[in-house]
Amino acid sequence: MIDLKLIRDNPELVHKAVDSRQTKAPIDEIQETDRLRREKTAELDELRRQRKEQSKQRVDPEAGRALRERIAVLEETLRTLDEQLQTYLLQVPNIPQADIPYGTSEEDNIVLRYCGDVREFDFEAKPHWELGENLGLIDFERGVKLSGTRFYVLKEMGARLQRSLISLFLDLHTRKHGYREMYLPFLVKKEILYGSGNLPKFADNLYRDAIDDLWLVPTAEVPLTSLHSGEILTNDQLPIKYCAYTACFRREKMSAGKDTRGIKRGHQFDKVELYKFTEPEKSNEELEKLLDDAEDIARALGLPYRIKQLCTADIGFASSKSYDIEIWAPGIKEWLEVSSCSNCWDFQARRANIRYRRASDGKVDFVHTLNGSGLALPRVLIAVLENYQQADGSIKVPEALWPYMGTDVIK
């Protein structure tokens, strides 16, 4: 949530920021509701002053009753205006940072650099669905039988590869990069999704238990955001760095006929998430570090990847600045997004009410929050299968995974 004061003082800046995202937000409605709310608040203050004066004097009981009724009506009006203002504010996306490239679609994202060498094959590289079925790693038919389209079963060495990748991610981030590992609920309350910015905008993409009103997490970013909701942290606690594995659940709305083969898109997937709470002045510096930590997974696995800076039209609803990591998959001949690393400024902290006390002057202010996948499956699994395939149909296991897999080849 952006600061209401920013909309009051500089509505044109907010309008311009929303327009640069190629979207709409109720900025004019916020201004009018806020104006009316302040007007009614002044009226209520005056009536309360009058009631206080009446309490000191002997007044007609009827006059006192009429005043109380007017106060009650105004209090209800203000409650309604507060709720409406909150509803409007929750619909406003974050403000892109000044150095974000302007764009009208994802086509305007900028590739900053390529890392690692793309392998040259002396045979026709197969897609992961062929490799997975030939080696008995992936069972699409039984996944559909169990849960319907966009589900699959990982079998034996396929399941072990997935588990090994998750273990590598967590170990690298905790032992080398200094993140604190958390195991989180996969079901959260509605207000937790409001805190991260997933509700109300993305309600149609989420799975929900209607009876208990619990929601399946679309990413570990959601519960990690609210770990410190309603708290005032101390300056010396920052930055706080968490990592967490969760299964993730999303009602992906895929285009008809797109990505229908393989495991690139599904309603359930695994991911290790990186999350930071930082001082505002250091959040962009911490974003660069977070990006490097996520890249370190691709480097450890020896996978070619590239870094994109997202334009104004493609950064997420809660983000002020984002980078994507994309890994090359030679079988399907695509760059696969495996991480989006974002600085959300104080957007989520305002929604979840997460603050800290500055050491310099003791002032309480909102923290900045950052998040990024470190990394997301199954796309890393796709990249491993396709990049490390051999002419005989076997898969070399990247050296970083040998301790977890217990073998250097899948055949």
N, C-alpha and C positions, 0 to 999 in steps of 0.2 A: 504494500500500500504506500502510495506516495504521500508526502506531507500535505495536508489540507492548506497550510499556510502558503505553500508554493503555488497552488491553484488560485488562492486569493490574490497574491502579490504579483504573479506573473502568468496569467492564464494563457497568453499567447505562446509562451515557451512550451507549455504543456500541450496546447493544441498542435503546435509544430512537431513535437516529439511523437504524439499519437499518429499524426498524418504520415510521418516518416516511416512508421511501422506498417503502413498500408492497412490501417484498421480504424475503428471508431471507438469513442468513449464518451460518456455523458458529462462532459466538462461544463457545458452551459447549464445543465440541470443541477450540477453540484453547486455552481455559483449562486443560482437562484435559491436553492434549498438552504444553503448556508446563510444567505442574506436574510431570508425569512426566519430562519432559526435564531439568528442574532437579534432580529427585531422582536420576536416573541419572548426571547430571554430577557430583554430590557423591560418589556411589559410586565413579565412575571416578577422581576426584581422590584419594580415599582409597587406592584400589588402587595408583595410580601412586606415592603417597607410600610405601606399603609396599614397592613394588619398588625404590624409591630406597634405602630403608633396607637391603633385602636385598643390594643391590650393594656396600654397605659392609661386609657381614659374610659369613662362610662359612655358607651355608645348604644344606639338602638340595636337590639338583638337581630332584627331583620336585616339591618345594614351589614352587620358582621357576618350573617349567614350568606348574604348575597356576595360579599367579598370572597368568602371561602369557596363558594361555588365557581366564581370566576377564576380563582387560583387553580382549582381542580381541573377545569376545562383547559386552561393554558398548559398545565403540567402534562395532560394527556396529549395535547397538540404537539408539545415539545418532544415527547416520547416518540410520537409518530414521525416527526421531522428527523429526529436522531436516527431512527431505523432506516428511513429513506435515504438519508445522507450516507450512512454506512453501506447500504446496498449499492448506491452509485459509486462510491469510492472503491469498492471491491472489484468493479469492472474496469478500472483504469490500469493499464499496464505500466511497467517501470519505464523510467526515462532513459533512453540510450545515452551512453557517454559521448562526449563531444567528438572523440576521435573514431567513432564507429562509422565505417563506410556506409553511405546512403545506398539503398537498393530498393527495388520494387518486387524482387522475388529471390529465391535461393540461388538463382543464376548469377546474382551480383555478389555472392560471397567471394572472398579473395584468398587464393592459395598463397600462403606465406613461405612455405618451404617443403621440399621433399626430403625424406630421410631413409637411408638404406637402399640397397640395390634390388631392383625388380629382377627376379630370376628368369633366365632364358631357358626354355624347355626344348629338348631335342625330340620330344614326342608331344602329342596333342594333350594338353592339360584337361583333366576331367573335372566336372562340377562336383561339389561336395555330396550331392544326393546320390550320384553314381558311386562315388568312393565309399560313402557310408553304407549303402545297401550291399555293395560287393563284399565289404569286409565285415558285415553283420554288426555295424555300429549304430545304425538308425533304422527304426521300424515305423514307417509312415502309416501303413495300413492299420496297425494296432492302435496307434495314436488317435486316428480318426474313429476307430471303433469305440474307444474309451470316451472321447470328449468331443469329437466332431472335427470340422476343418480347422486348419492352423494349429493342430496339436500333433505331437510325434512322441515316440519313445526312444530314448537313448539306451543302448544295450551294451552290457559287458564292458569292452574296452572303450566304447563310446561314452558310457556313463563314467568310467574311470577318468577319461580325458577331461570331461567337464569338471569333475570333482578336483582333479589335479590343477587345472587352471585356476579355479577359485582359491585353492590352498596357496598356490604361488602368489596370486594377487595379494591376498591377506598377509602372507609372510613378508613379502617385499615391502609393503606399505608400513607394516608395524615395525619390522626389524631394521629396515634401512631408512625409511622416510619419517619415522617417528609418529605415526598415527596411532590412536588408541582404538582397538577393536571393540565393537559393540555388537551384541546379538539382540535384535529388535522384534517386537510383535509384527506379524504380517497383516494384522487387522487393526485399524485405528478408528478413533471417534471422528465424527464429522468436523469438529472444530480444528482438529490437527491438519486436515486437508485445506481448511481456510487459511491456516497459518502459513503453509508453504506456497499458497497461491494456486493450488489445483482446483479448489472450489471458490466461486461457483462456476467458473468458466469452462472447466473440463469435465463436468459431471457426466456427460454422455459417454466419456471414455473410461469410466471407472466401474468396477464391480462392487456390488453392495449387498450386505445381508440386511434385508428390509426389516426383519423382526427385531433385531437388536440395534439397528442403525449403525453397524460397523462396516467399514470400507476396506477392501483389500488394497494394499499399498501398490501404487504404480511404480514406485522407486523408493529406496531407503532414504532418499532426500527428505521425504515427507515426515517420517518419525524423527529423523535426526534434527530437523529444524526445530521441533517442539520439545526436544530434550530439556531445554532451558527456558521454555516459555514462562512468562510471568516472573522471571528472576532478574536480579541485578548482580552481574558478575563484577569481580574486581579486576582492575587493570592488569595486575600481574598474572591473572589466569589466561590472558590472551597472548597469542592465538591458541584456541582450542582446536585440535585436529582429530577428527573421528574417521574411521572407516568401518563399513558394515556390509556383510553379505545379506541379501534377501532374494527370495523369488519375487518377481514383479508381475503384476497383472494389469492388462490394458485391453479394452475393447477396441482393438485396432480397426480403423475404418479404411480398409485397403481398397484401392481402385479395382474394379472388376477385371480379372485376367492378369493383374500385376503381381509379381512375386508369388505365384501360386505354387511353384516348385521349391523344394528345399526347406530350410529352417531359418531363412533370413528374417521373416516376420511371423510373429505368433502372438497369441493372447497371454501366454505365460513364458517368462524367460528369467534367467539368473543374471545377477549383476553385483559387483562390488562397487560401493559408492564411497567417494571421498567428500568430506564436509569440513568446513572451517568457520569458526566465529573469530572475527578479527577487529582490531581498531580501525576506524574509518580511514585514517591517513595511510594505512599500510595494506589496504585490501587489494589494490591493483598489483602491488609487489607480490602479495601472497597468491594472487591468481596465476602469475607467471610460474611460481614455484609449484602450485598444484598441477598446472599443465605439464611441467617437466616430470613430476612424479607419475602422472598417468602415462606419459610417453615412455617412461622407463620400462613399463611392461612390454611394450612393442619392441624396445631395444633388447630386453632380456630374451625375448622369444625369437629375435632375429627376423622380424617381419617388416617389410617395407611399408612406410606410412607417409602421410602428408598432413600438414596442419593448415586449417582454414580459419580465417577470421570471418565471423558471420556479419552480414550487413544488417541494416536497421529493420528490414522486412522479415528477417529470418531468426533473429534472437528470440529466446523464449519470453513468455509473458512476464515472468518475474526477473528477467535478466537485464542488466545494464551493459554487459559486455560478455561476449562468448567466443570461445575457440572450439572447433571440432577436430578430433583426431580420426582420420580415415585410413584403414588398412587395405592394401591391395589383395584382391582375391582373384587369382589368375584363371580359375576354372570357370567362373561366371563372368570374368572380365569386368569387375566393378570395384570401385573404391567404397568400402563399407564403413559407415560411421560407427565407431566403437566407444566414443566418449564425446560429450559436450561439456566443456569446463566454463563455468559462468561465475561472474561477480554480480550478486544481486543487490549490492549496496545495502541500504537499511530497509528495503522493500518488505522482505519476509520478517525482519525483526520488528517492524511496526505492527504487522498483522499478528505476530505471536507474542508481542510485548517482551522482547529480550533486550535488556539494557546492560550497561556497564558504568562503573564510576571511574572517571578520569583521575589519574594519579596527580596530575599537575594542579588542578583546582577543585577536585572533588565533585565536579559537575556530573550529573547522570545523563547519559546519551545512549542512543541506539547503537548496537554493534552492526557490523557488516557481516553478511553471510556469503559463503562461496560453496559451490558444489561441482562435482564432476565424476563421471564414471571412471572406475579404475581397475578393470574395464568392464564392458558389457558383453555378456554371452547371449546367444550362441554365435555371434558374428566372429569373435576371436577363434572359436572352434572351427568355423568355416575356413578362416584364413590359415589356420594351422594345417588342416586337412589338404587344402588346395595348394599351398606353397610348398609343403613338404612331401607331396606325393612323388612316387618313383615309377619308373616305366613298367615295373611288374605289378603295379596296383597297390603296393604297400605304402605305408606312411612312415617316414623317419620322425622320430620324436625329438623335438628341440631339447638341447642339452639341459636347459633350465628345468625341464619337466622330468628328467630321468629319476631323481629321488622320489617323486610322487607316483610316477607310472610304473616303476620297477622294470622298465624295459626301454630300449632305444629304438624300437621299431614296432609298428602295428601291421600285422599281416595275416 
